[in-house]
Amino acid sequence: MVSSPTMKTTNSRPVVLCLSGHDPSGGAGLQADIEALIAQGCHAAPAVTALTVQDTVNVSDFRVLDREWVLAQAQAVIADLPVAAVKLGMLGSVEMVETVVEIMQSLPGVPLVCDPVLRAGGGGALGKDEVGYAMRERLLPVATIATPNLPEARILAELPEGTADQCAEKLLPFCRNLLITGGHGDESEVHNRLYTQDGGRHTYTCQRLPGSYHGSGCTLASTLAGRLALGEELTSAVRTALDYTWRTLRDAEQPGRGQYVPRRLPLDFCQ
């Protein structure tokens, strides 16, 4: 007996437009976005903003795509798919920041998660200093939430030795919500701090895991975008995204010679 094919249905998964760079090691960038969003039950629509030469140790080079190519990718997605959220990763140039601002004008009311990718996990720069300034002045005001780690928050706030609280005080006039992630010191517990423009503050604490990780910030930001696309309230979505990201780090693998890569999908996902 020949079995009948499975009935195809229209897609009911929320669509998240990802504007990020490509990491050929598969640890960060668009692959991280795609895997994390699949794990949330969302559909990732990945538009490439930049190409990088990197591995799990560090980045050695990158090239930002032409503005027209990025606009064309995003416009094709927006014209065809019901975008429920947008996640930003590596932009790499002031021109790309302006390109994203233009793209968001086509998506009024759609939540935007801005992960200000300014440094690779190994410390290599992924854009000149003025990119951080352009993000602060132009992108943070249109973002629902920004998710810098503390070193990135210091770049955005122009406070090289600033604490999370000091960076938040400098950045909150530019953005509605700010999640500054910890884990870059030697403390036994990691403190992730959510600041809101109305004066609210939430601290999420988790156990520090040994080792260093490649793609943790991408995983967190894309997961958060997915939760917002699913309609989860912001503070709850932040907690869900932090909990999920911590589990991916707990179960991380070391496929190369450098950092661990988060395990964003279960081993039996395709079985």
C-alpha positions as protocol buffer text, in pm:
chain_id: "A"
residue {
  index: 1
  type: MET
  ca { x: 0 y: 0 z: 0 }
}
residue {
  index: 2
  type: VAL
  ca { x: 127 y: 344 z: -90 }
}
residue {
  index: 3
  type: SER
  ca { x: 79 y: 593 z: 190 }
}
residue {
  index: 4
  type: SER
  ca { x: -77 y: 925 z: 104 }
}
residue {
  index: 5
  type: PRO
  ca { x: 137 y: 1234 z: 137 }
}
residue {
  index: 6
  type: THR
  ca { x: 102 y: 1449 z: 445 }
}
residue {
  index: 7
  type: MET
  ca { x: -136 y: 1739 z: 399 }
}
residue {
  index: 8
  type: LYS
  ca { x: 50 y: 2069 z: 376 }
}
residue {
  index: 9
  type: THR
  ca { x: -79 y: 2362 z: 578 }
}
residue {
  index: 10
  type: THR
  ca { x: -17 y: 2734 z: 581 }
}
residue {
  index: 11
  type: ASN
  ca { x: 260 y: 2842 z: 814 }
}
residue {
  index: 12
  type: SER
  ca { x: 136 y: 2929 z: 1163 }
}
residue {
  index: 13
  type: ARG
  ca { x: 482 y: 2996 z: 1311 }
}
residue {
  index: 14
  type: PRO
  ca { x: 567 y: 3364 z: 1370 }
}
residue {
  index: 15
  type: VAL
  ca { x: 821 y: 3500 z: 1123 }
}
residue {
  index: 16
  type: VAL
  ca { x: 1131 y: 3677 z: 1256 }
}
residue {
  index: 17
  type: LEU
  ca { x: 1340 y: 3878 z: 1012 }
}
residue {
  index: 18
  type: CYS
  ca { x: 1708 y: 3841 z: 1107 }
}
residue {
  index: 19
  type: LEU
  ca { x: 1954 y: 4103 z: 982 }
}
residue {
  index: 20
  type: SER
  ca { x: 2288 y: 3955 z: 1084 }
}
residue {
  index: 21
  type: GLY
  ca { x: 2630 y: 3852 z: 962 }
}
residue {
  index: 22
  type: HIS
  ca { x: 2735 y: 3507 z: 844 }
}
residue {
  index: 23
  type: ASP
  ca { x: 2977 y: 3311 z: 1061 }
}
residue {
  index: 24
  type: PRO
  ca { x: 3133 y: 3021 z: 866 }
}
residue {
  index: 25
  type: SER
  ca { x: 3208 y: 2832 z: 1188 }
}
residue {
  index: 26
  type: GLY
  ca { x: 2835 y: 2807 z: 1257 }
}
residue {
  index: 27
  type: GLY
  ca { x: 2868 y: 2920 z: 1616 }
}
residue {
  index: 28
  type: ALA
  ca { x: 2731 y: 3272 z: 1590 }
}
residue {
  index: 29
  type: GLY
  ca { x: 2557 y: 3494 z: 1337 }
}
residue {
  index: 30
  type: LEU
  ca { x: 2270 y: 3382 z: 1122 }
}
residue {
  index: 31
  type: GLN
  ca { x: 2309 y: 3013 z: 1200 }
}
residue {
  index: 32
  type: ALA
  ca { x: 2271 y: 3089 z: 1570 }
}
residue {
  index: 33
  type: ASP
  ca { x: 1962 y: 3297 z: 1492 }
}
residue {
  index: 34
  type: ILE
  ca { x: 1804 y: 3023 z: 1283 }
}
residue {
  index: 35
  type: GLU
  ca { x: 1865 y: 2745 z: 1534 }
}
residue {
  index: 36
  type: ALA
  ca { x: 1745 y: 2947 z: 1833 }
}
residue {
  index: 37
  type: LEU
  ca { x: 1430 y: 3060 z: 1653 }
}
residue {
  index: 38
  type: ILE
  ca { x: 1345 y: 2708 z: 1539 }
}
residue {
  index: 39
  type: ALA
  ca { x: 1376 y: 2600 z: 1903 }
}
residue {
  index: 40
  type: GLN
  ca { x: 1117 y: 2866 z: 1998 }
}
residue {
  index: 41
  type: GLY
  ca { x: 872 y: 2748 z: 1733 }
}
residue {
  index: 42
  type: CYS
  ca { x: 936 y: 3043 z: 1503 }
}
residue {
  index: 43
  type: HIS
  ca { x: 1031 y: 3075 z: 1137 }
}
residue {
  index: 44
  type: ALA
  ca { x: 1360 y: 3258 z: 1073 }
}
residue {
  index: 45
  type: ALA
  ca { x: 1392 y: 3477 z: 764 }
}
residue {
  index: 46
  type: PRO
  ca { x: 1769 y: 3541 z: 747 }
}
residue {
  index: 47
  type: ALA
  ca { x: 1898 y: 3842 z: 552 }
}
residue {
  index: 48
  type: VAL
  ca { x: 2278 y: 3863 z: 533 }
}
residue {
  index: 49
  type: THR
  ca { x: 2434 y: 4196 z: 630 }
}
residue {
  index: 50
  type: ALA
  ca { x: 2801 y: 4095 z: 633 }
}
residue {
  index: 51
  type: LEU
  ca { x: 3037 y: 3809 z: 558 }
}
residue {
  index: 52
  type: THR
  ca { x: 3309 y: 3720 z: 806 }
}
residue {
  index: 53
  type: VAL
  ca { x: 3626 y: 3516 z: 811 }
}
residue {
  index: 54
  type: GLN
  ca { x: 3623 y: 3362 z: 1156 }
}
residue {
  index: 55
  type: ASP
  ca { x: 3643 y: 3041 z: 1351 }
}
residue {
  index: 56
  type: THR
  ca { x: 3572 y: 2948 z: 1710 }
}
residue {
  index: 57
  type: VAL
  ca { x: 3891 y: 3127 z: 1817 }
}
residue {
  index: 58
  type: ASN
  ca { x: 3841 y: 3475 z: 1670 }
}
residue {
  index: 59
  type: VAL
  ca { x: 3748 y: 3683 z: 1365 }
}
residue {
  index: 60
  type: SER
  ca { x: 4022 y: 3774 z: 1118 }
}
residue {
  index: 61
  type: ASP
  ca { x: 3829 y: 3974 z: 857 }
}
residue {
  index: 62
  type: PHE
  ca { x: 3482 y: 4083 z: 750 }
}
residue {
  index: 63
  type: ARG
  ca { x: 3306 y: 4249 z: 459 }
}
residue {
  index: 64
  type: VAL
  ca { x: 2981 y: 4443 z: 488 }
}
residue {
  index: 65
  type: LEU
  ca { x: 2741 y: 4383 z: 199 }
}
residue {
  index: 66
  type: ASP
  ca { x: 2627 y: 4663 z: -28 }
}
residue {
  index: 67
  type: ARG
  ca { x: 2329 y: 4855 z: 103 }
}
residue {
  index: 68
  type: GLU
  ca { x: 2121 y: 4768 z: -204 }
}
residue {
  index: 69
  type: TRP
  ca { x: 2167 y: 4395 z: -148 }
}
residue {
  index: 70
  type: VAL
  ca { x: 2054 y: 4414 z: 214 }
}
residue {
  index: 71
  type: LEU
  ca { x: 1755 y: 4632 z: 128 }
}
residue {
  index: 72
  type: ALA
  ca { x: 1654 y: 4394 z: -151 }
}
residue {
  index: 73
  type: GLN
  ca { x: 1671 y: 4093 z: 82 }
}
residue {
  index: 74
  type: ALA
  ca { x: 1464 y: 4260 z: 352 }
}
residue {
  index: 75
  type: GLN
  ca { x: 1208 y: 4403 z: 110 }
}
residue {
  index: 76
  type: ALA
  ca { x: 1155 y: 4063 z: -50 }
}
residue {
  index: 77
  type: VAL
  ca { x: 1082 y: 3911 z: 291 }
}
residue {
  index: 78
  type: ILE
  ca { x: 854 y: 4196 z: 403 }
}
residue {
  index: 79
  type: ALA
  ca { x: 654 y: 4183 z: 80 }
}
residue {
  index: 80
  type: ASP
  ca { x: 594 y: 3810 z: 112 }
}
residue {
  index: 81
  type: LEU
  ca { x: 593 y: 3712 z: 480 }
}
residue {
  index: 82
  type: PRO
  ca { x: 407 y: 3849 z: 786 }
}
residue {
  index: 83
  type: VAL
  ca { x: 709 y: 3965 z: 988 }
}
residue {
  index: 84
  type: ALA
  ca { x: 625 y: 3949 z: 1360 }
}
residue {
  index: 85
  type: ALA
  ca { x: 963 y: 4064 z: 1496 }
}
residue {
  index: 86
  type: VAL
  ca { x: 1307 y: 4175 z: 1378 }
}
residue {
  index: 87
  type: LYS
  ca { x: 1642 y: 4071 z: 1525 }
}
residue {
  index: 88
  type: LEU
  ca { x: 1959 y: 4267 z: 1452 }
}
residue {
  index: 89
  type: GLY
  ca { x: 2308 y: 4125 z: 1475 }
}
residue {
  index: 90
  type: MET
  ca { x: 2629 y: 4237 z: 1310 }
}
residue {
  index: 91
  type: LEU
  ca { x: 2589 y: 4549 z: 1095 }
}
residue {
  index: 92
  type: GLY
  ca { x: 2952 y: 4655 z: 1062 }
}
residue {
  index: 93
  type: SER
  ca { x: 2914 y: 5004 z: 916 }
}
residue {
  index: 94
  type: VAL
  ca { x: 2732 y: 5333 z: 969 }
}
residue {
  index: 95
  type: GLU
  ca { x: 2570 y: 5290 z: 628 }
}
residue {
  index: 96
  type: MET
  ca { x: 2425 y: 4955 z: 738 }
}
residue {
  index: 97
  type: VAL
  ca { x: 2283 y: 5118 z: 1052 }
}
residue {
  index: 98
  type: GLU
  ca { x: 2101 y: 5369 z: 830 }
}
residue {
  index: 99
  type: THR
  ca { x: 1984 y: 5086 z: 606 }
}
residue {
  index: 100
  type: VAL
  ca { x: 1820 y: 4911 z: 901 }
}
residue {
  index: 101
  type: VAL
  ca { x: 1652 y: 5236 z: 1010 }
}
residue {
  index: 102
  type: GLU
  ca { x: 1500 y: 5256 z: 661 }
}
residue {
  index: 103
  type: ILE
  ca { x: 1388 y: 4892 z: 673 }
}
residue {
  index: 104
  type: MET
  ca { x: 1213 y: 4946 z: 1008 }
}
residue {
  index: 105
  type: GLN
  ca { x: 1008 y: 5229 z: 856 }
}
residue {
  index: 106
  type: SER
  ca { x: 831 y: 4956 z: 659 }
}
residue {
  index: 107
  type: LEU
  ca { x: 746 y: 4766 z: 978 }
}
residue {
  index: 108
  type: PRO
  ca { x: 566 y: 5007 z: 1213 }
}
residue {
  index: 109
  type: GLY
  ca { x: 482 y: 4851 z: 1548 }
}
residue {
  index: 110
  type: VAL
  ca { x: 693 y: 4540 z: 1489 }
}
residue {
  index: 111
  type: PRO
  ca { x: 921 y: 4466 z: 1787 }
}
residue {
  index: 112
  type: LEU
  ca { x: 1292 y: 4509 z: 1719 }
}
residue {
  index: 113
  type: VAL
  ca { x: 1563 y: 4337 z: 1924 }
}
residue {
  index: 114
  type: CYS
  ca { x: 1898 y: 4508 z: 1875 }
}
residue {
  index: 115
  type: ASP
  ca { x: 2204 y: 4299 z: 1958 }
}
residue {
  index: 116
  type: PRO
  ca { x: 2485 y: 4551 z: 1911 }
}
residue {
  index: 117
  type: VAL
  ca { x: 2752 y: 4314 z: 1780 }
}
residue {
  index: 118
  type: LEU
  ca { x: 3068 y: 4525 z: 1802 }
}
residue {
  index: 119
  type: ARG
  ca { x: 3322 y: 4261 z: 1908 }
}
residue {
  index: 120
  type: ALA
  ca { x: 3363 y: 3892 z: 1829 }
}
residue {
  index: 121
  type: GLY
  ca { x: 3374 y: 3645 z: 2116 }
}
residue {
  index: 122
  type: GLY
  ca { x: 3751 y: 3632 z: 2084 }
}
residue {
  index: 123
  type: GLY
  ca { x: 3775 y: 4010 z: 2111 }
}
residue {
  index: 124
  type: GLY
  ca { x: 3820 y: 4108 z: 1745 }
}
residue {
  index: 125
  type: ALA
  ca { x: 3646 y: 4425 z: 1627 }
}
residue {
  index: 126
  type: LEU
  ca { x: 3344 y: 4389 z: 1398 }
}
residue {
  index: 127
  type: GLY
  ca { x: 3315 y: 4753 z: 1303 }
}
residue {
  index: 128
  type: LYS
  ca { x: 3479 y: 5088 z: 1369 }
}
residue {
  index: 129
  type: ASP
  ca { x: 3402 y: 5288 z: 1682 }
}
residue {
  index: 130
  type: GLU
  ca { x: 3163 y: 5518 z: 1497 }
}
residue {
  index: 131
  type: VAL
  ca { x: 2933 y: 5222 z: 1433 }
}
residue {
  index: 132
  type: GLY
  ca { x: 2857 y: 5205 z: 1803 }
}
residue {
  index: 133
  type: TYR
  ca { x: 2784 y: 5578 z: 1808 }
}
residue {
  index: 134
  type: ALA
  ca { x: 2548 y: 5543 z: 1509 }
}
residue {
  index: 135
  type: MET
  ca { x: 2369 y: 5252 z: 1677 }
}
residue {
  index: 136
  type: ARG
  ca { x: 2317 y: 5455 z: 1993 }
}
residue {
  index: 137
  type: GLU
  ca { x: 2190 y: 5764 z: 1810 }
}
residue {
  index: 138
  type: ARG
  ca { x: 1987 y: 5603 z: 1531 }
}
residue {
  index: 139
  type: LEU
  ca { x: 1895 y: 5242 z: 1617 }
}
residue {
  index: 140
  type: LEU
  ca { x: 1837 y: 5235 z: 1991 }
}
residue {
  index: 141
  type: PRO
  ca { x: 1550 y: 5486 z: 1965 }
}
residue {
  index: 142
  type: VAL
  ca { x: 1356 y: 5254 z: 1732 }
}
residue {
  index: 143
  type: ALA
  ca { x: 1442 y: 4931 z: 1915 }
}
residue {
  index: 144
  type: THR
  ca { x: 1206 y: 4759 z: 2156 }
}
residue {
  index: 145
  type: ILE
  ca { x: 1507 y: 4638 z: 2351 }
}
residue {
  index: 146
  type: ALA
  ca { x: 1886 y: 4637 z: 2315 }
}
residue {
  index: 147
  type: THR
  ca { x: 2088 y: 4345 z: 2450 }
}
residue {
  index: 148
  type: PRO
  ca { x: 2456 y: 4445 z: 2481 }
}
residue {
  index: 149
  type: ASN
  ca { x: 2700 y: 4262 z: 2700 }
}
residue {
  index: 150
  type: LEU
  ca { x: 2890 y: 4485 z: 2941 }
}
residue {
  index: 151
  type: PRO
  ca { x: 3190 y: 4549 z: 2708 }
}
residue {
  index: 152
  type: GLU
  ca { x: 2949 y: 4647 z: 2427 }
}
residue {
  index: 153
  type: ALA
  ca { x: 2745 y: 4865 z: 2664 }
}
residue {
  index: 154
  type: ARG
  ca { x: 3066 y: 5048 z: 2755 }
}
residue {
  index: 155
  type: ILE
  ca { x: 3138 y: 5115 z: 2388 }
}
residue {
  index: 156
  type: LEU
  ca { x: 2783 y: 5239 z: 2326 }
}
residue {
  index: 157
  type: ALA
  ca { x: 2789 y: 5459 z: 2637 }
}
residue {
  index: 158
  type: GLU
  ca { x: 3148 y: 5577 z: 2576 }
}
residue {
  index: 159
  type: LEU
  ca { x: 3236 y: 5472 z: 2932 }
}
residue {
  index: 160
  type: PRO
  ca { x: 3545 y: 5246 z: 2908 }
}
residue {
  index: 161
  type: GLU
  ca { x: 3536 y: 5150 z: 3278 }
}
residue {
  index: 162
  type: GLY
  ca { x: 3166 y: 5199 z: 3342 }
}
residue {
  index: 163
  type: THR
  ca { x: 2949 y: 4967 z: 3549 }
}
residue {
  index: 164
  type: ALA
  ca { x: 2622 y: 4828 z: 3413 }
}
residue {
  index: 165
  type: ASP
  ca { x: 2428 y: 5088 z: 3610 }
}
residue {
  index: 166
  type: GLN
  ca { x: 2643 y: 5373 z: 3480 }
}
residue {
  index: 167
  type: CYS
  ca { x: 2609 y: 5253 z: 3120 }
}
residue {
  index: 168
  type: ALA
  ca { x: 2233 y: 5218 z: 3160 }
}
residue {
  index: 169
  type: GLU
  ca { x: 2205 y: 5574 z: 3290 }
}
residue {
  index: 170
  type: LYS
  ca { x: 2384 y: 5697 z: 2979 }
}
residue {
  index: 171
  type: LEU
  ca { x: 2191 y: 5478 z: 2734 }
}
residue {
  index: 172
  type: LEU
  ca { x: 1832 y: 5483 z: 2863 }
}
residue {
  index: 173
  type: PRO
  ca { x: 1758 y: 5826 z: 2714 }
}
residue {
  index: 174
  type: PHE
  ca { x: 1807 y: 5656 z: 2377 }
}
residue {
  index: 175
  type: CYS
  ca { x: 1612 y: 5331 z: 2423 }
}
residue {
  index: 176
  type: ARG
  ca { x: 1296 y: 5197 z: 2583 }
}
residue {
  index: 177
  type: ASN
  ca { x: 1446 y: 4883 z: 2733 }
}
residue {
  index: 178
  type: LEU
  ca { x: 1804 y: 4772 z: 2790 }
}
residue {
  index: 179
  type: LEU
  ca { x: 1932 y: 4428 z: 2889 }
}
residue {
  index: 180
  type: ILE
  ca { x: 2300 y: 4434 z: 2986 }
}
residue {
  index: 181
  type: THR
  ca { x: 2436 y: 4084 z: 3020 }
}
residue {
  index: 182
  type: GLY
  ca { x: 2713 y: 3983 z: 3259 }
}
residue {
  index: 183
  type: GLY
  ca { x: 2958 y: 3698 z: 3266 }
}
residue {
  index: 184
  type: HIS
  ca { x: 3271 y: 3885 z: 3164 }
}
residue {
  index: 185
  type: GLY
  ca { x: 3432 y: 3892 z: 3508 }
}
residue {
  index: 186
  type: ASP
  ca { x: 3531 y: 3613 z: 3745 }
}
residue {
  index: 187
  type: GLU
  ca { x: 3223 y: 3624 z: 3969 }
}
residue {
  index: 188
  type: SER
  ca { x: 3061 y: 3291 z: 4066 }
}
residue {
  index: 189
  type: GLU
  ca { x: 2716 y: 3418 z: 3967 }
}
residue {
  index: 190
  type: VAL
  ca { x: 2624 y: 3603 z: 3648 }
}
residue {
  index: 191
  type: HIS
  ca { x: 2400 y: 3906 z: 3687 }
}
residue {
  index: 192
  type: ASN
  ca { x: 2195 y: 4009 z: 3383 }
}
residue {
  index: 193
  type: ARG
  ca { x: 2020 y: 4342 z: 3432 }
}
residue {
  index: 194
  type: LEU
  ca { x: 1708 y: 4468 z: 3257 }
}
residue {
  index: 195
  type: TYR
  ca { x: 1651 y: 4844 z: 3271 }
}
residue {
  index: 196
  type: THR
  ca { x: 1338 y: 5018 z: 3146 }
}
residue {
  index: 197
  type: GLN
  ca { x: 1289 y: 5383 z: 3060 }
}
residue {
  index: 198
  type: ASP
  ca { x: 1017 y: 5419 z: 3323 }
}
residue {
  index: 199
  type: GLY
  ca { x: 1272 y: 5343 z: 3596 }
}
residue {
  index: 200
  type: GLY
  ca { x: 1208 y: 4971 z: 3629 }
}
residue {
  index: 201
  type: ARG
  ca { x: 1496 y: 4736 z: 3697 }
}
residue {
  index: 202
  type: HIS
  ca { x: 1508 y: 4357 z: 3709 }
}
residue {
  index: 203
  type: THR
  ca { x: 1812 y: 4144 z: 3789 }
}
residue {
  index: 204
  type: TYR
  ca { x: 1828 y: 3787 z: 3663 }
}
residue {
  index: 205
  type: THR
  ca { x: 2095 y: 3575 z: 3828 }
}
residue {
  index: 206
  type: CYS
  ca { x: 2233 y: 3246 z: 3700 }
}
residue {
  index: 207
  type: GLN
  ca { x: 2520 y: 3015 z: 3785 }
}
residue {
  index: 208
  type: ARG
  ca { x: 2843 y: 3093 z: 3607 }
}
residue {
  index: 209
  type: LEU
  ca { x: 2951 y: 2815 z: 3374 }
}
residue {
  index: 210
  type: PRO
  ca { x: 3317 y: 2728 z: 3307 }
}
residue {
  index: 211
  type: GLY
  ca { x: 3475 y: 2812 z: 2974 }
}
residue {
  index: 212
  type: SER
  ca { x: 3400 y: 3078 z: 2710 }
}
residue {
  index: 213
  type: TYR
  ca { x: 3130 y: 3063 z: 2446 }
}
residue {
  index: 214
  type: HIS
  ca { x: 3089 y: 3157 z: 2082 }
}
residue {
  index: 215
  type: GLY
  ca { x: 2743 y: 3280 z: 1987 }
}
residue {
  index: 216
  type: SER
  ca { x: 2583 y: 3325 z: 2328 }
}
residue {
  index: 217
  type: GLY
  ca { x: 2475 y: 3685 z: 2255 }
}
residue {
  index: 218
  type: CYS
  ca { x: 2323 y: 3589 z: 1919 }
}
residue {
  index: 219
  type: THR
  ca { x: 2139 y: 3303 z: 2086 }
}
residue {
  index: 220
  type: LEU
  ca { x: 1995 y: 3528 z: 2355 }
}
residue {
  index: 221
  type: ALA
  ca { x: 1885 y: 3809 z: 2122 }
}
residue {
  index: 222
  type: SER
  ca { x: 1724 y: 3583 z: 1863 }
}
residue {
  index: 223
  type: THR
  ca { x: 1545 y: 3383 z: 2131 }
}
residue {
  index: 224
  type: LEU
  ca { x: 1413 y: 3705 z: 2280 }
}
residue {
  index: 225
  type: ALA
  ca { x: 1293 y: 3819 z: 1937 }
}
residue {
  index: 226
  type: GLY
  ca { x: 1117 y: 3486 z: 1898 }
}
residue {
  index: 227
  type: ARG
  ca { x: 943 y: 3515 z: 2234 }
}
residue {
  index: 228
  type: LEU
  ca { x: 823 y: 3866 z: 2149 }
}
residue {
  index: 229
  type: ALA
  ca { x: 701 y: 3741 z: 1811 }
}
residue {
  index: 230
  type: LEU
  ca { x: 502 y: 3476 z: 1997 }
}
residue {
  index: 231
  type: GLY
  ca { x: 335 y: 3751 z: 2199 }
}
residue {
  index: 232
  type: GLU
  ca { x: 515 y: 3701 z: 2531 }
}
residue {
  index: 233
  type: GLU
  ca { x: 532 y: 4006 z: 2758 }
}
residue {
  index: 234
  type: LEU
  ca { x: 875 y: 4170 z: 2769 }
}
residue {
  index: 235
  type: THR
  ca { x: 998 y: 4089 z: 3119 }
}
residue {
  index: 236
  type: SER
  ca { x: 872 y: 3733 z: 3091 }
}
residue {
  index: 237
  type: ALA
  ca { x: 1030 y: 3700 z: 2744 }
}
residue {
  index: 238
  type: VAL
  ca { x: 1365 y: 3819 z: 2884 }
}
residue {
  index: 239
  type: ARG
  ca { x: 1355 y: 3555 z: 3157 }
}
residue {
  index: 240
  type: THR
  ca { x: 1256 y: 3282 z: 2909 }
}
residue {
  index: 241
  type: ALA
  ca { x: 1538 y: 3383 z: 2672 }
}
residue {
  index: 242
  type: LEU
  ca { x: 1797 y: 3395 z: 2951 }
}
residue {
  index: 243
  type: ASP
  ca { x: 1691 y: 3054 z: 3085 }
}
residue {
  index: 244
  type: TYR
  ca { x: 1701 y: 2896 z: 2739 }
}
residue {
  index: 245
  type: THR
  ca { x: 2040 y: 3051 z: 2659 }
}
residue {
  index: 246
  type: TRP
  ca { x: 2187 y: 2927 z: 2987 }
}
residue {
  index: 247
  type: ARG
  ca { x: 2075 y: 2572 z: 2903 }
}
residue {
  index: 248
  type: THR
  ca { x: 2237 y: 2594 z: 2559 }
}
residue {
  index: 249
  type: LEU
  ca { x: 2563 y: 2697 z: 2727 }
}
residue {
  index: 250
  type: ARG
  ca { x: 2536 y: 2423 z: 2989 }
}
residue {
  index: 251
  type: ASP
  ca { x: 2507 y: 2168 z: 2706 }
}
residue {
  index: 252
  type: ALA
  ca { x: 2761 y: 2339 z: 2477 }
}
residue {
  index: 253
  type: GLU
  ca { x: 3011 y: 2153 z: 2260 }
}
residue {
  index: 254
  type: GLN
  ca { x: 3366 y: 2235 z: 2151 }
}
residue {
  index: 255
  type: PRO
  ca { x: 3374 y: 2152 z: 1778 }
}
residue {
  index: 256
  type: GLY
  ca { x: 3700 y: 2338 z: 1710 }
}
residue {
  index: 257
  type: ARG
  ca { x: 4012 y: 2466 z: 1882 }
}
residue {
  index: 258
  type: GLY
  ca { x: 3849 y: 2767 z: 2044 }
}
residue {
  index: 259
  type: GLN
  ca { x: 3534 y: 2856 z: 2230 }
}
residue {
  index: 260
  type: TYR
  ca { x: 3240 y: 2632 z: 2310 }
}
residue {
  index: 261
  type: VAL
  ca { x: 2935 y: 2656 z: 2082 }
}
residue {
  index: 262
  type: PRO
  ca { x: 2587 y: 2659 z: 2240 }
}
residue {
  index: 263
  type: ARG
  ca { x: 2373 y: 2354 z: 2168 }
}
residue {
  index: 264
  type: ARG
  ca { x: 2057 y: 2527 z: 2057 }
}
residue {
  index: 265
  type: LEU
  ca { x: 1877 y: 2221 z: 1923 }
}
residue {
  index: 266
  type: PRO
  ca { x: 1836 y: 1884 z: 2098 }
}
residue {
  index: 267
  type: LEU
  ca { x: 2027 y: 1585 z: 1965 }
}
residue {
  index: 268
  type: ASP
  ca { x: 1705 y: 1414 z: 1858 }
}
residue {
  index: 269
  type: PHE
  ca { x: 1565 y: 1719 z: 1677 }
}
residue {
  index: 270
  type: CYS
  ca { x: 1575 y: 1559 z: 1332 }
}
residue {
  index: 271
  type: GLN
  ca { x: 1514 y: 1200 z: 1439 }
}
